[in-house]
Amino acid sequence: MRYSIPAFYQYRDFVAGGGLMSIGSDQTMLYHQLGLYAGRILNGEKPADLPVQQATQIELIINLKTAKALGITVRNCFLDATK
């Protein structure tokens, strides 16, 4: 904010702290999947037999307050009307 440079982050926590925007997978979902994997290993499955998985949802988070402070207009087509 000090230098009026818009920043793009990987995690939504940075946006909650005042950053402009982030794009990435939902960390809660990733930790949930990690727990499922750990449970399968603890129940006797071999790690080499487990399938490789990746995130299936990517979220774009925009801090509208920061955008306004930087003079950036965010069009309504990006806003999620369901929330």
MDAnalysis code that builds the backbone (N, CA, C; Angstrom):
import MDAnalysis as mda
import numpy as np

u = mda.Universe.empty(249, n_residues=83, atom_resindex=np.repeat(np.arange(83), 3), trajectory=True)
u.add_TopologyAttr("name", ["N", "CA", "C"] * 83)
u.add_TopologyAttr("resid", np.arange(1, 84))
u.add_TopologyAttr("resname", ["MET", "ARG", "TYR", "SER", "ILE", "PRO", "ALA", "PHE", "TYR", "GLN", "TYR", "ARG", "ASP", "PHE", "VAL", "ALA", "GLY", "GLY", "GLY", "LEU", "MET", "SER", "ILE", "GLY", "SER", "ASP", "GLN", "THR", "MET", "LEU", "TYR", "HIS", "GLN", "LEU", "GLY", "LEU", "TYR", "ALA", "GLY", "ARG", "ILE", "LEU", "ASN", "GLY", "GLU", "LYS", "PRO", "ALA", "ASP", "LEU", "PRO", "VAL", "GLN", "GLN", "ALA", "THR", "GLN", "ILE", "GLU", "LEU", "ILE", "ILE", "ASN", "LEU", "LYS", "THR", "ALA", "LYS", "ALA", "LEU", "GLY", "ILE", "THR", "VAL", "ARG", "ASN", "CYS", "PHE", "LEU", "ASP", "ALA", "THR", "LYS"])
u.atoms.positions = np.array([
    [0.822, -1.196, 0.000],
    [0.000, 0.000, 0.000],
    [0.868, 1.262, 0.000],
    [1.998, 1.219, 0.677],
    [2.844, 2.402, 0.790],
    [3.262, 2.921, -0.580],
    [3.557, 1.999, -1.507],
    [4.024, 2.393, -2.832],
    [2.941, 2.272, -3.905],
    [1.716, 1.984, -3.485],
    [0.567, 1.836, -4.396],
    [0.822, 0.806, -5.495],
    [1.435, -0.305, -5.106],
    [1.697, -1.389, -6.046],
    [0.727, -2.528, -5.744],
    [-0.134, -2.886, -6.696],
    [-1.044, -4.002, -6.463],
    [-0.274, -5.312, -6.366],
    [-0.595, -6.118, -5.395],
    [0.114, -7.381, -5.188],
    [-0.858, -8.548, -5.324],
    [-0.345, -9.647, -5.802],
    [-1.111, -10.860, -6.072],
    [-0.499, -11.963, -5.225],
    [-1.301, -12.613, -4.397],
    [-0.789, -13.595, -3.445],
    [-1.325, -14.993, -3.724],
    [-0.686, -15.981, -3.139],
    [-1.128, -17.362, -3.297],
    [-2.201, -17.736, -2.273],
    [-2.139, -17.153, -1.087],
    [-3.046, -17.544, -0.016],
    [-3.991, -16.408, 0.352],
    [-5.226, -16.764, 0.683],
    [-6.250, -15.773, 0.997],
    [-5.958, -15.027, 2.292],
    [-5.122, -15.573, 3.171],
    [-4.783, -14.891, 4.422],
    [-4.115, -13.543, 4.167],
    [-3.334, -13.446, 3.096],
    [-2.680, -12.181, 2.758],
    [-3.709, -11.135, 2.342],
    [-4.765, -11.574, 1.667],
    [-5.832, -10.660, 1.252],
    [-6.604, -10.195, 2.483],
    [-6.849, -11.103, 3.408],
    [-7.536, -10.730, 4.648],
    [-6.721, -9.695, 5.423],
    [-5.401, -9.725, 5.253],
    [-4.518, -8.771, 5.916],
    [-4.333, -7.473, 5.160],
    [-5.044, -7.308, 4.034],
    [-4.969, -6.046, 3.296],
    [-4.406, -6.158, 1.899],
    [-3.964, -7.344, 1.488],
    [-3.455, -7.514, 0.132],
    [-4.566, -7.377, -0.895],
    [-4.215, -7.140, -2.140],
    [-5.223, -6.894, -3.172],
    [-5.970, -8.153, -3.584],
    [-5.264, -9.193, -3.998],
    [-5.962, -10.395, -4.446],
    [-5.092, -11.626, -4.321],
    [-5.775, -12.772, -4.345],
    [-5.068, -14.052, -4.305],
    [-5.787, -15.027, -5.215],
    [-5.030, -15.978, -5.688],
    [-5.610, -17.076, -6.448],
    [-4.892, -18.337, -6.007],
    [-5.652, -19.360, -5.722],
    [-5.067, -20.611, -5.272],
    [-6.135, -21.562, -4.784],
    [-5.691, -22.670, -4.301],
    [-6.632, -23.675, -3.819],
    [-7.058, -23.350, -2.393],
    [-8.186, -23.887, -2.011],
    [-8.731, -23.698, -0.667],
    [-7.868, -24.500, 0.307],
    [-7.189, -23.820, 1.212],
    [-6.277, -24.481, 2.147],
    [-7.006, -25.444, 3.079],
    [-8.230, -25.123, 3.460],
    [-8.998, -26.012, 4.327],
    [-9.219, -27.350, 3.637],
    [-9.544, -27.313, 2.349],
    [-9.761, -28.535, 1.586],
    [-8.463, -29.342, 1.481],
    [-7.355, -28.658, 1.279],
    [-6.066, -29.363, 1.187],
    [-5.709, -30.049, 2.501],
    [-5.945, -29.385, 3.609],
    [-5.655, -29.991, 4.908],
    [-6.589, -31.167, 5.185],
    [-7.814, -31.064, 4.718],
    [-8.756, -32.176, 4.857],
    [-8.235, -33.392, 4.086],
    [-7.801, -33.173, 2.846],
    [-7.259, -34.259, 2.036],
    [-6.002, -34.856, 2.681],
    [-5.175, -34.008, 3.262],
    [-3.971, -34.468, 3.952],
    [-4.336, -35.391, 5.110],
    [-5.376, -35.020, 5.852],
    [-5.839, -35.853, 6.963],
    [-6.343, -37.201, 6.483],
    [-7.068, -37.202, 5.359],
    [-7.551, -38.470, 4.802],
    [-6.388, -39.365, 4.385],
    [-5.382, -38.769, 3.760],
    [-4.195, -39.535, 3.358],
    [-3.484, -40.113, 4.571],
    [-3.303, -39.274, 5.598],
    [-2.625, -39.732, 6.809],
    [-3.400, -40.887, 7.441],
    [-4.716, -40.783, 7.467],
    [-5.549, -41.855, 8.009],
    [-5.395, -43.151, 7.234],
    [-5.324, -43.053, 5.926],
    [-5.160, -44.256, 5.114],
    [-3.808, -44.914, 5.383],
    [-2.778, -44.102, 5.537],
    [-1.437, -44.643, 5.824],
    [-1.419, -45.283, 7.211],
    [-2.028, -44.607, 8.187],
    [-2.064, -45.156, 9.539],
    [-2.898, -46.431, 9.625],
    [-3.811, -46.621, 8.690],
    [-4.615, -47.843, 8.643],
    [-3.953, -48.948, 7.828],
    [-2.702, -48.738, 7.413],
    [-1.943, -49.813, 6.797],
    [-1.693, -49.724, 5.304],
    [-2.261, -48.742, 4.614],
    [-2.001, -48.642, 3.177],
    [-0.580, -48.137, 2.943],
    [0.020, -48.593, 1.858],
    [1.365, -48.140, 1.506],
    [1.272, -46.789, 0.806],
    [2.108, -45.836, 1.202],
    [2.076, -44.516, 0.562],
    [2.270, -44.586, -0.959],
    [3.074, -45.525, -1.425],
    [3.318, -45.652, -2.859],
    [2.066, -46.100, -3.619],
    [1.121, -46.718, -2.917],
    [-0.102, -47.184, -3.566],
    [-1.204, -46.122, -3.609],
    [-1.012, -45.036, -2.904],
    [-2.026, -43.981, -2.881],
    [-1.939, -43.140, -4.154],
    [-3.075, -42.742, -4.715],
    [-3.045, -41.927, -5.928],
    [-2.580, -40.501, -5.640],
    [-1.964, -39.904, -6.628],
    [-1.574, -38.501, -6.527],
    [-2.817, -37.667, -6.797],
    [-3.057, -36.681, -5.960],
    [-4.230, -35.827, -6.128],
    [-3.790, -34.378, -6.210],
    [-4.639, -33.591, -6.830],
    [-4.393, -32.155, -6.872],
    [-5.711, -31.424, -6.646],
    [-5.616, -30.161, -6.378],
    [-6.813, -29.370, -6.102],
    [-7.729, -29.365, -7.319],
    [-9.019, -29.442, -7.059],
    [-9.994, -29.418, -8.146],
    [-10.710, -28.077, -8.225],
    [-10.542, -27.253, -7.209],
    [-11.153, -25.926, -7.195],
    [-10.093, -24.880, -6.919],
    [-10.145, -23.823, -7.677],
    [-9.256, -22.684, -7.475],
    [-10.134, -21.490, -7.154],
    [-9.744, -20.705, -6.150],
    [-10.544, -19.552, -5.776],
    [-9.775, -18.257, -6.015],
    [-10.493, -17.277, -6.514],
    [-9.963, -15.930, -6.712],
    [-10.594, -15.046, -5.648],
    [-9.769, -14.428, -4.823],
    [-10.238, -13.564, -3.745],
    [-9.738, -12.150, -4.031],
    [-10.645, -11.175, -3.994],
    [-10.280, -9.779, -4.241],
    [-10.725, -8.948, -3.038],
    [-9.803, -8.176, -2.502],
    [-10.105, -7.270, -1.396],
    [-10.588, -5.954, -2.015],
    [-11.892, -5.728, -1.977],
    [-12.471, -4.552, -2.616],
    [-12.054, -3.252, -1.932],
    [-11.829, -3.304, -0.635],
    [-11.389, -2.114, 0.093],
    [-9.984, -1.698, -0.372],
    [-9.099, -2.671, -0.524],
    [-7.743, -2.379, -1.005],
    [-7.787, -1.905, -2.453],
    [-8.627, -2.540, -3.267],
    [-8.750, -2.129, -4.672],
    [-9.187, -0.676, -4.764],
    [-10.162, -0.299, -3.946],
    [-10.641, 1.089, -3.957],
    [-9.533, 2.044, -3.524],
    [-8.767, 1.667, -2.497],
    [-7.675, 2.518, -2.013],
    [-6.590, 2.699, -3.074],
    [-6.409, 1.699, -3.929],
    [-5.410, 1.773, -4.997],
    [-5.970, 2.396, -6.272],
    [-7.267, 2.695, -6.285],
    [-7.881, 3.281, -7.467],
    [-8.178, 2.264, -8.555],
    [-8.370, 1.008, -8.175],
    [-8.643, -0.064, -9.130],
    [-10.134, -0.371, -9.107],
    [-10.743, -0.410, -10.283],
    [-12.161, -0.732, -10.387],
    [-12.313, -2.212, -10.674],
    [-13.123, -2.890, -9.864],
    [-13.399, -4.314, -10.066],
    [-14.810, -4.413, -10.631],
    [-14.918, -4.969, -11.811],
    [-16.229, -5.087, -12.457],
    [-17.073, -6.139, -11.758],
    [-18.377, -5.979, -11.798],
    [-19.304, -6.894, -11.141],
    [-19.255, -8.315, -11.662],
    [-18.755, -8.542, -12.864],
    [-18.711, -9.895, -13.400],
    [-17.807, -10.799, -12.582],
    [-16.911, -10.227, -11.771],
    [-16.022, -11.031, -10.947],
    [-16.611, -11.362, -9.580],
    [-17.637, -10.638, -9.188],
    [-18.166, -10.801, -7.843],
    [-19.122, -11.977, -7.776],
    [-19.035, -12.746, -6.698],
    [-19.900, -13.902, -6.483],
    [-21.177, -13.424, -5.804],
    [-22.274, -13.485, -6.513],
    [-23.540, -12.972, -5.985],
    [-24.162, -13.919, -4.969],
    [-23.602, -15.132, -4.814],
    [-24.183, -16.103, -3.891],
    [-23.754, -15.884, -2.462],
    [-22.770, -15.045, -2.222],
    [-22.254, -14.835, -0.866],
    [-22.622, -13.469, -0.353],
])
